[in-house]
Amino acid sequence: MSGLAKSIEALYFDYRPVAGHLEGCRYRGTDVWEATRYTWESFDGERVEETIRLACHECGVVHFHGPSDGIGSFETTHAGQVGYASKPEKVLGVWLHPGPRIWYGDDRGPLAYFITASKEPPRRPEDVIGKVGWSLGPRGGVRWGAGIGATGHATVLRASEQTWASRRAAVAWVVANAQDAAVDR
């Protein structure tokens, strides 16, 4: 039984929760997690790698195991760094679901946000009204871009032709134009 366990005692008494919930989380000391799998396939359909994600939407701990390319790795972080499992923010009547930061600890916040009508995290591109994200402008200032919808391949269905100095202004463009896009369908 190589790595499984050496005894009945080990099987029943020595296994511990995979990733620790934060202090005060109602799931602390348990193995209650959203468990999901990401499989990346090559163009010919061959599975290249697989990563398992454990996430707690209550306390924000996110644990990754993978890729399963024979080596494998573990990483535990917080939703504030990766975006996923963070609490969404309500802005102008819609919900913003954050993505990852440009690098660990960057104080400018997430690079992009999905925008939905519901507080629930989007599960498929059709759940996304739009997307806003920041980049550095020509003089080094933060500029916000926006787009309507999502394709599932890091693109939007229709991008704005301008940028804004604030995230709120970019969200306002999405809200105004998403209604027009829904009428056009």
C-alpha positions as CSV (number, residue, x, y, z in Angstrom):
1,M,0.0,0.0,0.0
2,S,2.8,2.4,-0.9
3,G,1.5,6.0,-0.1
4,L,-2.0,5.2,1.0
5,A,-1.5,4.1,4.6
6,K,0.4,1.5,6.5
7,S,-2.4,0.5,9.0
8,I,-6.0,0.8,9.8
9,E,-5.1,3.3,12.5
10,A,-3.5,5.6,9.9
11,L,-6.5,5.3,7.5
12,Y,-8.9,6.3,10.2
13,F,-7.0,8.6,12.6
14,D,-4.1,10.2,10.8
15,Y,-5.6,11.9,7.7
16,R,-6.2,15.6,8.2
17,P,-8.2,18.2,6.2
18,V,-6.4,19.1,3.0
19,A,-6.3,22.9,3.3
20,G,-7.1,24.8,6.4
21,H,-10.0,27.1,6.6
22,L,-9.4,30.5,8.2
23,E,-10.1,31.1,11.9
24,G,-13.8,31.9,12.3
25,C,-14.9,30.0,9.2
26,R,-17.9,27.7,10.0
27,Y,-16.1,25.0,8.0
28,R,-12.8,25.1,10.0
29,G,-11.7,21.6,10.9
30,T,-13.7,20.0,8.2
31,D,-13.2,18.9,4.6
32,V,-16.1,20.9,3.3
33,W,-14.9,22.5,0.0
34,E,-16.1,23.3,-3.4
35,A,-13.9,20.7,-5.3
36,T,-13.5,21.3,-9.0
37,R,-11.1,20.1,-11.8
38,Y,-9.5,21.9,-14.6
39,T,-8.2,19.8,-17.5
40,W,-6.1,21.4,-20.2
41,E,-6.1,19.5,-23.5
42,S,-3.9,20.0,-26.6
43,F,-5.4,20.8,-30.0
44,D,-5.6,17.1,-30.8
45,G,-7.7,16.4,-27.7
46,E,-4.9,14.8,-25.7
47,R,-5.0,15.6,-22.0
48,V,-1.9,17.6,-21.1
49,E,-2.4,18.5,-17.5
50,E,-5.0,18.5,-14.8
51,T,-5.4,20.7,-11.7
52,I,-7.8,20.2,-8.7
53,R,-9.1,23.3,-7.0
54,L,-10.5,23.4,-3.5
55,A,-12.2,26.6,-2.6
56,C,-14.2,28.0,0.4
57,H,-16.5,30.9,-0.6
58,E,-17.0,31.7,3.1
59,C,-13.4,32.2,4.3
60,G,-11.7,32.6,0.9
61,V,-9.0,29.9,1.2
62,V,-8.2,28.4,-2.2
63,H,-6.0,25.3,-2.6
64,F,-4.6,24.0,-5.9
65,H,-3.2,20.5,-6.5
66,G,-1.6,20.0,-9.8
67,P,-0.8,20.0,-12.6
68,S,-0.9,16.2,-12.6
69,D,2.0,15.9,-15.1
70,G,3.8,13.4,-13.0
71,I,5.3,16.0,-10.7
72,G,2.4,17.7,-9.1
73,S,2.4,20.6,-6.7
74,F,0.4,22.1,-4.0
75,E,-0.4,25.8,-3.5
76,T,-2.6,27.4,-0.9
77,T,-3.5,31.0,-1.2
78,H,-6.4,33.4,-0.5
79,A,-9.2,34.4,-2.8
80,G,-7.9,38.0,-2.5
81,Q,-4.9,37.0,-4.6
82,V,-6.6,34.7,-7.2
83,G,-10.1,36.4,-7.3
84,Y,-12.1,33.2,-7.4
85,A,-14.0,32.5,-4.2
86,S,-13.9,36.2,-3.3
87,K,-17.1,37.9,-2.2
88,P,-18.6,39.8,-5.3
89,E,-19.1,43.5,-5.1
90,K,-22.4,45.2,-6.1
91,V,-21.8,48.3,-8.4
92,L,-24.6,50.1,-10.3
93,G,-27.0,47.2,-9.7
94,V,-24.8,44.5,-11.1
95,W,-22.2,42.1,-9.4
96,L,-18.5,42.3,-10.0
97,H,-16.6,39.0,-9.6
98,P,-12.8,39.6,-9.4
99,G,-10.1,37.8,-11.3
100,P,-6.5,37.4,-10.2
101,R,-4.0,40.2,-9.4
102,I,-1.2,41.0,-11.9
103,W,1.2,39.6,-9.3
104,Y,1.1,38.4,-5.7
105,G,0.4,41.3,-3.3
106,D,-0.2,44.0,-6.0
107,D,-2.2,46.7,-4.3
108,R,-4.0,47.8,-7.4
109,G,-6.4,44.9,-7.1
110,P,-7.6,42.4,-9.6
111,L,-6.7,42.8,-13.3
112,A,-10.3,42.2,-14.4
113,Y,-13.8,41.5,-13.2
114,F,-16.7,39.5,-14.7
115,I,-20.0,41.4,-14.4
116,T,-23.2,39.4,-13.7
117,A,-26.8,40.2,-12.9
118,S,-26.7,37.7,-10.0
119,K,-24.5,37.5,-6.8
120,E,-23.8,33.9,-7.7
121,P,-20.4,33.3,-9.4
122,P,-20.7,32.8,-13.2
123,R,-20.5,29.1,-14.2
124,R,-20.5,29.5,-18.0
125,P,-19.9,32.4,-20.4
126,E,-23.6,33.0,-20.9
127,D,-23.9,34.0,-17.2
128,V,-21.6,37.0,-17.9
129,I,-23.0,40.4,-18.8
130,G,-19.6,41.9,-19.4
131,K,-16.1,42.3,-18.3
132,V,-14.0,45.3,-17.1
133,G,-10.3,45.4,-16.6
134,W,-7.4,47.8,-16.1
135,S,-4.2,48.4,-17.9
136,L,-1.6,51.1,-17.8
137,G,-2.2,54.1,-20.1
138,P,0.4,55.9,-22.3
139,R,1.6,58.0,-19.3
140,G,1.5,55.2,-16.8
141,G,-1.9,55.8,-15.2
142,V,-4.5,53.2,-14.8
143,R,-7.1,53.0,-17.5
144,W,-10.2,50.8,-17.5
145,G,-11.5,49.0,-20.5
146,A,-14.9,47.2,-20.9
147,G,-16.6,44.6,-23.0
148,I,-20.0,43.0,-23.4
149,G,-20.4,39.2,-22.7
150,A,-17.7,36.6,-22.5
151,T,-16.6,33.8,-24.9
152,G,-14.8,31.6,-22.4
153,H,-11.5,32.2,-24.2
154,A,-10.4,35.4,-22.5
155,T,-12.3,37.6,-24.9
156,V,-15.5,39.5,-25.0
157,L,-18.3,39.5,-27.6
158,R,-18.0,43.3,-28.1
159,A,-15.3,45.6,-26.7
160,S,-15.6,49.2,-26.0
161,E,-13.7,51.6,-28.2
162,Q,-12.6,53.8,-25.3
163,T,-11.1,53.5,-21.8
164,W,-12.0,55.3,-18.6
165,A,-10.2,56.6,-15.5
166,S,-12.5,54.7,-13.1
167,R,-13.8,51.2,-12.8
168,R,-17.3,52.6,-12.1
169,A,-17.3,54.4,-15.4
170,A,-16.4,51.2,-17.3
171,V,-19.1,49.3,-15.4
172,A,-21.6,52.0,-16.4
173,W,-20.7,51.5,-20.1
174,V,-21.3,47.7,-19.7
175,V,-24.7,48.3,-18.0
176,A,-25.8,50.7,-20.6
177,N,-24.6,48.7,-23.6
178,A,-25.6,45.2,-22.3
179,Q,-29.2,46.2,-22.5
180,D,-28.8,47.3,-26.1
181,A,-26.9,44.0,-26.9
182,A,-29.8,42.0,-25.4
183,V,-32.3,43.8,-27.6
184,D,-30.1,43.1,-30.7
185,R,-30.1,39.3,-30.1
